[in-house]
Amino acid sequence: MRLESYLNPSMARSFANGTHERELASCALRNLWHIVFDPCPSLLQLASPDGKTIMEPFLVWAEDKNLTMSWSMHIHLLNWMEHTQSHGIKIADETKRELVVASAIRWAAGNMIDAKNLSHLAILIRSKSLNGYIVGARKAATADGDLEVKLLQGGGSSEALGSDEYALVSVPTGWEHGEWKPIPV
């Protein structure tokens, strides 16, 4: 059984009720639901009360594209929502910011094993959806420390930005100096 089967709603439902596989899939999907919707409360307002109208088709699309559920997942979700007309939803700027901020926070909160040595690092994310803004998030020095999140001007117009990008920067040298790279899949 492929691990991805546990994150595909229709495949997860194909497991027999009461089986270990069905329970694992249920737990995996519930956990992923919280990862997606908890940092983005306005996103749930766009979906059905259980979130399935967004979550299920996005997960199928993400599997087709071989996307990981890493820190960049919320950016992929935003891109999917903007390019998919199946749900016919207009995405407010607030929701777009929440999704990009959620990706930045997931990056900053990740890999806390070496947090003390990485606390000078921050991520900058510029998204074609944010039209002129960049989201930045800095790692905390300790696992229970506060993350620093910033909304900076200077992301360029959505027409000029071909795809979403990120840069890792050393905060002591400034938030604006970094080598831009495509968002990982």
Short mmCIF file of the C-alpha atoms (twelve columns), coordinates in Angstrom:
data_MODEL
# 
_entry.id   MODEL 
# 
loop_
_atom_site.group_PDB 
_atom_site.id 
_atom_site.type_symbol 
_atom_site.label_atom_id 
_atom_site.label_alt_id 
_atom_site.label_comp_id 
_atom_site.label_asym_id 
_atom_site.label_seq_id 
_atom_site.Cartn_x 
_atom_site.Cartn_y 
_atom_site.Cartn_z 
_atom_site.pdbx_PDB_model_num 
ATOM 1   C CA . MET A 1   0.000   0.000  0.000   1 
ATOM 2   C CA . ARG A 2   1.386   3.405  -0.971  1 
ATOM 3   C CA . LEU A 3   1.536   6.041  1.748   1 
ATOM 4   C CA . GLU A 4   -0.263  8.505  -0.548  1 
ATOM 5   C CA . SER A 5   -3.352  6.284  -0.360  1 
ATOM 6   C CA . TYR A 6   -3.902  7.556  3.149   1 
ATOM 7   C CA . LEU A 7   -4.124  11.160 1.912   1 
ATOM 8   C CA . ASN A 8   -6.419  10.511 -1.026  1 
ATOM 9   C CA . PRO A 9   -10.002 10.809 0.263   1 
ATOM 10  C CA . SER A 10  -11.583 8.412  -2.235  1 
ATOM 11  C CA . MET A 11  -8.875  5.791  -1.728  1 
ATOM 12  C CA . ALA A 12  -9.125  6.220  2.048   1 
ATOM 13  C CA . ARG A 13  -12.888 5.601  1.853   1 
ATOM 14  C CA . SER A 14  -12.246 2.408  -0.107  1 
ATOM 15  C CA . PHE A 15  -10.690 0.761  2.959   1 
ATOM 16  C CA . ALA A 16  -13.170 -1.425 4.818   1 
ATOM 17  C CA . ASN A 17  -14.762 0.151  7.904   1 
ATOM 18  C CA . GLY A 18  -13.086 -0.778 11.150  1 
ATOM 19  C CA . THR A 19  -9.785  -1.771 9.553   1 
ATOM 20  C CA . HIS A 20  -6.420  -0.482 10.635  1 
ATOM 21  C CA . GLU A 21  -5.920  1.075  7.188   1 
ATOM 22  C CA . ARG A 22  -9.230  2.962  7.401   1 
ATOM 23  C CA . GLU A 23  -8.327  4.306  10.870  1 
ATOM 24  C CA . LEU A 24  -4.860  5.409  9.692   1 
ATOM 25  C CA . ALA A 25  -6.342  7.143  6.667   1 
ATOM 26  C CA . SER A 26  -8.961  8.860  8.828   1 
ATOM 27  C CA . CYS A 27  -6.298  10.124 11.242  1 
ATOM 28  C CA . ALA A 28  -4.023  11.278 8.405   1 
ATOM 29  C CA . LEU A 29  -6.823  13.184 6.674   1 
ATOM 30  C CA . ARG A 30  -8.026  14.732 9.957   1 
ATOM 31  C CA . ASN A 31  -4.491  15.875 10.756  1 
ATOM 32  C CA . LEU A 32  -4.071  17.319 7.275   1 
ATOM 33  C CA . TRP A 33  -7.444  19.075 7.582   1 
ATOM 34  C CA . HIS A 34  -6.168  20.879 10.701  1 
ATOM 35  C CA . ILE A 35  -2.857  21.740 9.006   1 
ATOM 36  C CA . VAL A 36  -4.771  23.303 6.114   1 
ATOM 37  C CA . PHE A 37  -7.630  25.095 7.883   1 
ATOM 38  C CA . ASP A 38  -6.386  26.012 11.382  1 
ATOM 39  C CA . PRO A 39  -3.959  28.741 10.241  1 
ATOM 40  C CA . CYS A 40  -6.429  29.990 7.610   1 
ATOM 41  C CA . PRO A 41  -9.821  30.575 9.255   1 
ATOM 42  C CA . SER A 42  -11.151 32.573 6.313   1 
ATOM 43  C CA . LEU A 43  -10.493 29.584 4.042   1 
ATOM 44  C CA . LEU A 44  -13.080 27.491 5.866   1 
ATOM 45  C CA . GLN A 45  -15.662 30.202 5.198   1 
ATOM 46  C CA . LEU A 46  -15.217 29.501 1.469   1 
ATOM 47  C CA . ALA A 47  -15.774 25.759 1.843   1 
ATOM 48  C CA . SER A 48  -18.569 23.514 2.982   1 
ATOM 49  C CA . PRO A 49  -18.774 23.258 6.799   1 
ATOM 50  C CA . ASP A 50  -16.601 20.128 6.763   1 
ATOM 51  C CA . GLY A 51  -14.112 21.689 4.312   1 
ATOM 52  C CA . LYS A 52  -14.473 18.832 1.848   1 
ATOM 53  C CA . THR A 53  -15.452 21.026 -1.106  1 
ATOM 54  C CA . ILE A 54  -11.937 22.448 -1.048  1 
ATOM 55  C CA . MET A 55  -9.921  19.716 0.638   1 
ATOM 56  C CA . GLU A 56  -10.875 16.666 -1.401  1 
ATOM 57  C CA . PRO A 57  -10.442 18.065 -4.925  1 
ATOM 58  C CA . PHE A 58  -7.213  19.801 -3.868  1 
ATOM 59  C CA . LEU A 59  -5.751  16.543 -2.524  1 
ATOM 60  C CA . VAL A 60  -6.615  14.720 -5.747  1 
ATOM 61  C CA . TRP A 61  -4.992  17.520 -7.788  1 
ATOM 62  C CA . ALA A 62  -1.922  17.562 -5.506  1 
ATOM 63  C CA . GLU A 63  -1.517  13.808 -5.925  1 
ATOM 64  C CA . ASP A 64  -1.804  14.126 -9.718  1 
ATOM 65  C CA . LYS A 65  0.918   16.814 -9.630  1 
ATOM 66  C CA . ASN A 66  3.080   14.786 -7.203  1 
ATOM 67  C CA . LEU A 67  3.119   17.649 -4.710  1 
ATOM 68  C CA . THR A 68  4.311   17.054 -1.181  1 
ATOM 69  C CA . MET A 69  2.455   18.256 1.857   1 
ATOM 70  C CA . SER A 70  5.529   20.239 2.953   1 
ATOM 71  C CA . TRP A 71  5.751   23.896 3.986   1 
ATOM 72  C CA . SER A 72  4.764   24.967 0.452   1 
ATOM 73  C CA . MET A 73  1.382   23.190 0.563   1 
ATOM 74  C CA . HIS A 74  -0.669  26.339 1.301   1 
ATOM 75  C CA . ILE A 75  0.881   28.129 -1.696  1 
ATOM 76  C CA . HIS A 76  -0.030  25.178 -3.907  1 
ATOM 77  C CA . LEU A 77  -3.541  25.281 -2.459  1 
ATOM 78  C CA . LEU A 78  -3.807  28.992 -3.284  1 
ATOM 79  C CA . ASN A 79  -2.622  28.390 -6.848  1 
ATOM 80  C CA . TRP A 80  -5.066  25.524 -7.253  1 
ATOM 81  C CA . MET A 81  -7.944  27.670 -5.966  1 
ATOM 82  C CA . GLU A 82  -7.068  30.533 -8.305  1 
ATOM 83  C CA . HIS A 83  -6.754  28.325 -11.377 1 
ATOM 84  C CA . THR A 84  -9.661  25.991 -10.758 1 
ATOM 85  C CA . GLN A 85  -13.107 27.221 -11.586 1 
ATOM 86  C CA . SER A 86  -14.866 24.120 -10.227 1 
ATOM 87  C CA . HIS A 87  -15.864 25.818 -6.994  1 
ATOM 88  C CA . GLY A 88  -16.440 29.307 -8.492  1 
ATOM 89  C CA . ILE A 89  -15.156 31.092 -5.399  1 
ATOM 90  C CA . LYS A 90  -13.633 34.559 -5.345  1 
ATOM 91  C CA . ILE A 91  -10.651 34.499 -2.999  1 
ATOM 92  C CA . ALA A 92  -10.323 37.602 -0.826  1 
ATOM 93  C CA . ASP A 93  -6.922  39.229 -0.370  1 
ATOM 94  C CA . GLU A 94  -7.074  38.349 3.346   1 
ATOM 95  C CA . THR A 95  -7.381  34.645 2.509   1 
ATOM 96  C CA . LYS A 96  -4.507  34.867 0.025   1 
ATOM 97  C CA . ARG A 97  -2.294  36.440 2.703   1 
ATOM 98  C CA . GLU A 98  -3.343  33.816 5.274   1 
ATOM 99  C CA . LEU A 99  -2.360  31.016 2.890   1 
ATOM 100 C CA . VAL A 100 1.072   32.478 2.087   1 
ATOM 101 C CA . VAL A 101 1.696   33.316 5.759   1 
ATOM 102 C CA . ALA A 102 0.756   29.720 6.662   1 
ATOM 103 C CA . SER A 103 3.446   28.443 4.284   1 
ATOM 104 C CA . ALA A 104 6.030   30.815 5.732   1 
ATOM 105 C CA . ILE A 105 5.161   29.799 9.290   1 
ATOM 106 C CA . ARG A 106 5.348   26.093 8.426   1 
ATOM 107 C CA . TRP A 107 8.847   26.677 7.043   1 
ATOM 108 C CA . ALA A 108 9.906   28.700 10.088  1 
ATOM 109 C CA . ALA A 109 8.453   26.183 12.536  1 
ATOM 110 C CA . GLY A 110 10.033  23.223 10.775  1 
ATOM 111 C CA . ASN A 111 13.376  21.626 11.591  1 
ATOM 112 C CA . MET A 112 13.569  22.879 15.169  1 
ATOM 113 C CA . ILE A 113 16.281  20.328 15.987  1 
ATOM 114 C CA . ASP A 114 18.967  22.872 15.152  1 
ATOM 115 C CA . ALA A 115 16.861  25.976 15.902  1 
ATOM 116 C CA . LYS A 116 19.543  27.809 17.853  1 
ATOM 117 C CA . ASN A 117 21.950  27.659 14.905  1 
ATOM 118 C CA . LEU A 118 19.228  28.530 12.389  1 
ATOM 119 C CA . SER A 119 17.506  31.359 14.282  1 
ATOM 120 C CA . HIS A 120 19.223  33.966 12.116  1 
ATOM 121 C CA . LEU A 121 17.488  32.527 9.037   1 
ATOM 122 C CA . ALA A 122 14.222  33.722 7.589   1 
ATOM 123 C CA . ILE A 123 12.208  32.866 4.530   1 
ATOM 124 C CA . LEU A 124 10.768  35.401 2.117   1 
ATOM 125 C CA . ILE A 125 7.905   34.350 -0.124  1 
ATOM 126 C CA . ARG A 126 6.640   36.392 -3.013  1 
ATOM 127 C CA . SER A 127 3.500   35.161 -4.633  1 
ATOM 128 C CA . LYS A 128 1.876   36.337 -7.819  1 
ATOM 129 C CA . SER A 129 -1.332  36.338 -5.766  1 
ATOM 130 C CA . LEU A 130 -0.110  39.003 -3.306  1 
ATOM 131 C CA . ASN A 131 0.508   41.703 -5.922  1 
ATOM 132 C CA . GLY A 132 3.266   43.850 -4.481  1 
ATOM 133 C CA . TYR A 133 3.846   42.191 -1.106  1 
ATOM 134 C CA . ILE A 134 6.326   39.697 0.272   1 
ATOM 135 C CA . VAL A 135 5.728   37.533 3.328   1 
ATOM 136 C CA . GLY A 136 8.681   36.897 5.604   1 
ATOM 137 C CA . ALA A 137 8.985   34.563 8.584   1 
ATOM 138 C CA . ARG A 138 11.977  34.111 10.873  1 
ATOM 139 C CA . LYS A 139 12.784  30.973 12.821  1 
ATOM 140 C CA . ALA A 140 12.586  31.156 16.595  1 
ATOM 141 C CA . ALA A 141 15.777  30.586 18.585  1 
ATOM 142 C CA . THR A 142 14.090  27.830 20.608  1 
ATOM 143 C CA . ALA A 143 11.291  25.360 19.980  1 
ATOM 144 C CA . ASP A 144 8.977   27.321 22.295  1 
ATOM 145 C CA . GLY A 145 10.119  30.747 21.075  1 
ATOM 146 C CA . ASP A 146 8.056   33.168 19.044  1 
ATOM 147 C CA . LEU A 147 8.307   33.246 15.282  1 
ATOM 148 C CA . GLU A 148 8.631   36.610 13.605  1 
ATOM 149 C CA . VAL A 149 6.318   37.194 10.626  1 
ATOM 150 C CA . LYS A 150 6.416   40.287 8.398   1 
ATOM 151 C CA . LEU A 151 4.455   41.588 5.437   1 
ATOM 152 C CA . LEU A 152 6.847   43.617 3.289   1 
ATOM 153 C CA . GLN A 153 6.212   45.762 0.237   1 
ATOM 154 C CA . GLY A 154 8.176   45.135 -2.926  1 
ATOM 155 C CA . GLY A 155 6.930   41.852 -4.301  1 
ATOM 156 C CA . GLY A 156 6.417   43.257 -7.774  1 
ATOM 157 C CA . SER A 157 3.236   43.127 -9.801  1 
ATOM 158 C CA . SER A 158 1.518   39.828 -10.428 1 
ATOM 159 C CA . GLU A 159 2.063   40.311 -14.173 1 
ATOM 160 C CA . ALA A 160 5.846   40.686 -13.722 1 
ATOM 161 C CA . LEU A 161 6.155   37.664 -11.422 1 
ATOM 162 C CA . GLY A 162 6.018   34.503 -13.528 1 
ATOM 163 C CA . SER A 163 5.720   32.089 -10.615 1 
ATOM 164 C CA . ASP A 164 5.798   32.041 -6.844  1 
ATOM 165 C CA . GLU A 165 9.290   32.213 -5.360  1 
ATOM 166 C CA . TYR A 166 11.087  32.041 -2.050  1 
ATOM 167 C CA . ALA A 167 14.445  33.143 -0.714  1 
ATOM 168 C CA . LEU A 168 16.287  32.231 2.456   1 
ATOM 169 C CA . VAL A 169 17.881  35.247 4.067   1 
ATOM 170 C CA . SER A 170 20.069  35.992 7.027   1 
ATOM 171 C CA . VAL A 171 18.072  38.463 9.100   1 
ATOM 172 C CA . PRO A 172 21.101  40.320 10.503  1 
ATOM 173 C CA . THR A 173 22.056  41.328 6.928   1 
ATOM 174 C CA . GLY A 174 18.514  42.424 6.084   1 
ATOM 175 C CA . TRP A 175 15.208  40.971 5.037   1 
ATOM 176 C CA . GLU A 176 15.629  41.939 1.403   1 
ATOM 177 C CA . HIS A 177 18.819  40.136 0.373   1 
ATOM 178 C CA . GLY A 178 18.324  36.651 -0.927  1 
ATOM 179 C CA . GLU A 179 18.520  34.460 -3.998  1 
ATOM 180 C CA . TRP A 180 15.005  33.816 -5.323  1 
ATOM 181 C CA . LYS A 181 14.112  30.214 -6.167  1 
ATOM 182 C CA . PRO A 182 10.915  28.548 -7.384  1 
ATOM 183 C CA . ILE A 183 8.597   27.192 -4.696  1 
ATOM 184 C CA . PRO A 184 9.370   23.474 -4.282  1 
ATOM 185 C CA . VAL A 185 6.856   20.871 -5.296  1 
# 
